[in-house]
Amino acid sequence: MSTSNEDLINDYVDWLRREIGSRSVNGYVEITTPFLDRHNDRLQIHVLAVGDSLILTDDGYIISDLKSSGFELTTPKRRQIVESILNGFGARLEDDKIIIKASRESFAKKKHDMIQAMLAVNDLYVMSQPMVESFFMEDVKAYLKKHEIRFTPKIKFAGKSGFDQTFDFVIPASRTRPERIIKAINSPDKKTITPIIFAWVDIKDVRPANSTAYVFLNDRDQEVSEDVMSAFEKYNMRPVRWNEREKVAVELMD
C-alpha cells in the first residue's frame, strides 16, 4: 500500500492534535505534549502572556531532573554545554528554567522549538555519567584556584617500571612543604584505586624525598569506604574525601 507524503504529514498532525492537551493554571496555560522524557513522562510547557508576547518555559523541570542524575551546573563549562544546545533552538536559561519568547504569530514554531530544546537537554542524561568524571576534575581544579594554590596540571613521571605515570596536578615544593602530587578519583572502589596505588609506588622512589601523594575522592553521591581509605594509607598516600577537602587546604597552600 502506497502512502503519499501528504498523508504522512496529515497523520502526524492528527496524532499531535489528539494527544496534546492544555489547561489554565494560575494565570498561565499548561500544555501537555505527547513527547516523553527519560522517565516516559509527557513533557509540559507553561505559557504566560506578557503584553503582546508569549513566554514559554519548562518551569525548571529539565534542569532539575538533570541535576538529580549528577549533572550539576556548577562550572562555566557545564553551563556552556547547556547554553550552546539551547542557543540552537533560540532558547535561553534563566534561573535554571528553559525559556523561549514568542509572538502569537510565531507561537506554533516556537512551541516546536521549545519541545526540541527540552528533549535535547534531557538527552544530556545519557552523557552525564562519563561527564561527571571530567567534571570532578574541574571541581578539584576550582578548589585549588579558590585557595590560590600553585599547581601544574596533567604531569607525567617516568616510573621505575619504565612506564610513564600520569597525575592530575602537581604542587611544587616550598620552603615548608615537600612536593605534593594529586590524583582525583570520581568513583573510588577497588578497581579504580589499584592503578593509582601502583602509579604512586612506581614513581615514589624517583621523586624528591618526602614527596606526598594526595588523592581526592568523590563522596557526593556515594560513601567512600574505610577499606578504600586504609588502602591508600598503607602506601603512605593521603586520601581526602571531597566533603572534607577544606581540612587539607593549608597543607596544599604552603
Phi, psi and omega per residue, in radians:
M1 nan 2.184 -3.136
S2 -1.499 2.561 3.122
T3 -2.278 2.216 -3.108
S4 -1.373 2.806 3.081
N5 -1.032 -0.666 -3.122
E6 -1.134 -0.678 3.107
D7 -1.095 -0.744 3.141
L8 -1.086 -0.761 3.133
I9 -1.116 -0.769 3.139
N10 -1.103 -0.695 3.107
D11 -1.078 -0.722 -3.138
Y12 -1.138 -0.782 -3.133
V13 -1.125 -0.717 3.114
D14 -1.089 -0.742 3.114
W15 -1.085 -0.740 -3.129
L16 -1.099 -0.741 3.135
R17 -1.123 -0.676 -3.127
R18 -1.199 -0.664 -2.968
E19 -1.588 -0.312 -3.097
I20 -1.498 2.538 3.140
G21 -2.436 2.827 3.131
S22 -2.638 2.744 3.058
R23 -2.734 2.746 3.114
S24 -1.577 2.285 -3.130
V25 -2.418 1.943 3.040
N26 0.874 0.798 3.035
G27 1.596 -0.089 3.068
Y28 -2.224 2.927 3.133
V29 -1.794 2.214 3.094
E30 -1.733 2.050 -3.132
I31 -1.827 2.155 3.078
T32 -1.775 2.072 -3.057
T33 -1.696 2.883 3.076
P34 -1.464 0.035 -3.102
F35 -1.516 2.404 -2.962
L36 -1.854 2.540 3.016
D37 -1.547 -2.971 -3.057
R38 -1.212 -0.240 3.087
H39 -1.659 0.092 -3.041
N40 1.131 0.469 3.011
D41 -1.679 2.572 -3.129
R42 -1.274 2.361 3.095
L43 -1.231 2.458 3.124
Q44 -2.110 2.462 3.097
I45 -2.080 2.383 3.080
H46 -1.866 2.284 -3.074
V47 -2.081 2.197 -3.140
L48 -2.142 2.259 3.094
A49 -1.467 2.177 3.099
V50 -2.239 1.756 -3.053
G51 1.117 -2.222 3.120
D52 -1.571 0.024 -3.078
S53 -1.868 2.830 3.049
L54 -2.108 2.268 3.110
I55 -1.818 2.089 3.112
L56 -1.791 2.331 -3.141
T57 -2.593 2.713 3.043
D58 -1.621 0.032 3.129
D59 1.063 0.459 3.063
G60 1.513 0.065 -3.041
Y61 -1.107 -0.831 -3.015
I62 -1.115 -0.830 -3.115
I63 -1.165 -0.680 3.103
S64 -1.057 -0.735 3.133
D65 -1.193 -0.651 3.133
L66 -1.137 -0.709 3.116
K67 -1.067 -0.649 -3.131
S68 -1.164 -0.323 3.121
S69 -1.609 -0.009 3.104
G70 1.850 0.016 -3.127
F71 -1.715 1.484 3.138
E72 -1.528 2.459 3.120
L73 -1.585 1.075 -3.032
T74 -1.776 -0.047 3.116
T75 -2.292 2.730 3.118
P76 -0.997 -0.626 -3.108
K77 -1.128 -0.738 -3.133
R78 -1.143 -0.777 3.135
R79 -1.122 -0.627 3.128
Q80 -1.102 -0.672 3.117
I81 -1.049 -0.835 -3.117
V82 -1.164 -0.796 -3.098
E83 -1.135 -0.591 3.103
S84 -1.112 -0.719 3.101
I85 -1.115 -0.811 -3.087
L86 -1.133 -0.657 -3.141
N87 -1.014 -0.571 -3.141
G88 -1.151 -0.296 3.136
F89 -1.986 0.189 -3.138
G90 1.237 0.432 -3.128
A91 -1.894 2.896 3.082
R92 -2.443 2.903 3.128
L93 -1.912 2.229 -3.140
E94 -2.448 2.003 -3.076
D95 0.935 0.730 3.128
D96 1.157 0.254 3.067
K97 -1.838 2.363 3.030
I98 -1.421 2.230 -3.031
I99 -2.322 2.407 2.995
I100 -2.321 2.362 3.094
K101 -1.730 2.359 -3.094
A102 -2.391 2.773 2.918
S103 -1.697 2.983 3.121
R104 -1.142 -0.560 3.134
E105 -1.231 -0.595 -3.077
S106 -1.692 0.096 -3.011
F107 -0.998 -0.803 -3.070
A108 -1.038 -0.817 3.136
K109 -1.145 -0.750 -3.111
K110 -1.160 -0.585 3.078
K111 -1.122 -0.716 3.091
H112 -1.099 -0.755 3.106
D113 -1.067 -0.678 -3.128
M114 -1.105 -0.770 3.120
I115 -1.075 -0.777 -3.131
Q116 -1.121 -0.676 3.119
A117 -1.132 -0.755 3.137
M118 -1.110 -0.742 3.136
L119 -1.153 -0.693 -3.104
A120 -1.153 -0.764 3.129
V121 -1.231 -0.649 3.089
N122 -1.028 -0.566 -3.129
D123 -1.203 -0.237 3.083
L124 -1.097 -0.308 3.084
Y125 -0.993 -0.685 -3.122
V126 -1.090 -0.575 -3.104
M127 -1.572 -0.187 -2.926
S128 -1.100 -0.653 -3.076
Q129 -1.164 -0.881 3.066
P130 -1.143 -0.484 3.134
M131 -1.212 -0.624 -3.053
V132 -0.996 -0.647 -3.121
E133 -1.067 -0.827 3.137
S134 -1.219 -0.538 3.131
F135 -1.234 -0.568 3.077
F136 -1.114 -0.643 3.067
M137 -1.061 -0.708 3.086
E138 -1.070 -0.710 -3.130
D139 -1.098 -0.725 3.113
V140 -1.127 -0.741 3.119
K141 -1.077 -0.752 3.127
A142 -1.116 -0.641 3.106
Y143 -1.097 -0.769 3.125
L144 -1.121 -0.729 3.141
K145 -1.180 -0.668 3.131
K146 -0.991 -0.679 -3.123
H147 -1.627 0.187 3.105
E148 0.951 0.768 3.127
I149 -1.582 2.220 3.116
R150 -1.288 2.316 -3.137
F151 -2.689 2.801 3.002
T152 -2.091 2.227 -3.111
P153 -1.503 2.725 2.993
K154 0.831 1.280 -3.128
I155 -1.871 2.391 3.060
K156 -1.840 2.353 3.053
F157 -2.104 2.434 3.059
A158 -1.370 2.188 -3.123
G159 -1.627 2.990 3.116
K160 -1.092 -0.447 -3.124
S161 -1.253 -0.265 -3.051
G162 1.675 -0.131 3.107
F163 -1.635 2.590 3.012
D164 -1.392 2.407 3.102
Q165 -2.033 2.235 -3.081
T166 -1.779 2.298 3.062
F167 -2.089 2.734 -2.980
D168 -1.328 -0.712 -3.122
F169 -2.556 2.589 3.026
V170 -2.280 2.253 3.066
I171 -1.831 2.111 -3.068
P172 -1.155 2.757 3.112
A173 -1.122 2.580 3.060
S174 -2.081 -3.038 3.128
R175 -1.165 -0.438 -3.065
T176 -1.985 -0.212 -3.084
R177 -2.283 2.589 3.081
P178 -1.385 3.100 3.026
E179 -1.029 2.410 3.121
R180 -2.119 2.183 -3.075
I181 -1.957 2.260 -2.978
I182 -2.094 2.415 3.013
K183 -2.247 2.424 3.104
A184 -1.929 2.286 -3.140
I185 -2.149 2.072 -3.098
N186 -1.315 -0.691 -3.103
S187 -2.184 1.458 -3.055
P188 -1.263 2.012 3.006
D189 -2.661 -3.134 -3.058
K190 -1.007 -0.673 -3.087
K191 -1.192 -0.670 -3.066
T192 -1.498 -0.434 -3.078
I193 -1.498 -0.432 -3.075
T194 -1.026 -0.844 3.124
P195 -1.148 -0.472 3.121
I196 -1.220 -0.753 3.109
I197 -1.101 -0.756 3.122
F198 -1.058 -0.747 -3.118
A199 -1.062 -0.721 -3.141
W200 -1.168 -0.796 3.123
V201 -1.061 -0.620 -3.091
D202 -1.190 -0.564 -3.063
I203 -1.842 -0.250 -2.973
K204 -0.946 -0.795 -3.055
D205 -1.320 -0.224 3.125
V206 -1.808 0.038 3.054
R207 -1.681 2.882 3.120
P208 -0.994 2.650 -3.136
A209 -0.985 2.472 3.104
N210 1.243 0.143 3.027
S211 -0.959 2.444 -3.053
T212 -2.097 2.390 3.102
A213 -1.782 2.187 3.043
Y214 -1.910 2.381 3.113
V215 -2.162 1.978 3.096
F216 -1.515 2.222 -3.028
L217 -2.017 2.144 -3.109
N218 -1.278 1.952 3.132
D219 -2.066 0.395 -3.122
R220 -1.245 -0.677 -3.081
D221 -1.951 -0.086 3.139
Q222 -2.647 2.585 3.140
E223 -1.366 2.406 3.068
V224 -1.566 2.098 -3.035
S225 -1.253 2.756 3.079
E226 -1.156 -0.491 3.093
D227 -1.087 -0.707 3.107
V228 -1.143 -0.790 -3.126
M229 -1.069 -0.813 -3.081
S230 -1.209 -0.536 3.116
A231 -1.069 -0.767 3.100
F232 -1.161 -0.744 -3.094
E233 -1.092 -0.572 3.124
K234 -1.081 -0.453 -3.135
Y235 -1.843 0.414 3.085
N236 1.004 0.666 3.033
M237 -1.830 2.757 -3.058
R238 -1.898 1.632 3.117
P239 -1.356 2.417 -3.107
V240 -2.325 1.996 3.016
R241 -1.136 2.435 -3.055
W242 -1.014 -0.654 -3.136
N243 -1.230 -0.153 3.125
E244 -2.012 0.319 -3.029
R245 -1.078 -0.534 -3.094
E246 -1.171 -0.338 -3.137
K247 -1.168 -0.410 -3.093
V248 -1.897 0.090 -3.075
A249 -1.001 -0.765 -3.109
V250 -1.103 -0.655 3.136
E251 -1.102 -0.511 -3.107
L252 -1.588 -0.422 -3.089
M253 -1.344 -0.612 -3.051
D254 -1.129 nan nan
